[in-house]
């Protein structure tokens, strides 16, 4: 299933989804009632910023500065995939 997420959307973690550091895997994981998503550093950085206040565009802008390249398309795609899997909710902007 494909979900469109606008740059003005304000994503937040879905109810029950928690971002945690897994000392065994030495990685961040997104925990939920239906499973676990193992995240790389970039994925964790995106999820950390999904607070329902920042827009997708603001998250992308912040991370573009951090990674010194345009990551807007990557952020939007990542958020869309997690919205489709119900790990995130994309509030209207």
Beta strands, then each sheet from edge to edge (+ up, - down):
strand 1: 10-13
strand 2: 18-22
strand 3: 27-32
strand 4: 35-38
strand 5: 88-91
sheet 1: 1+ 5-
sheet 2: 2+ 3- 4+
end
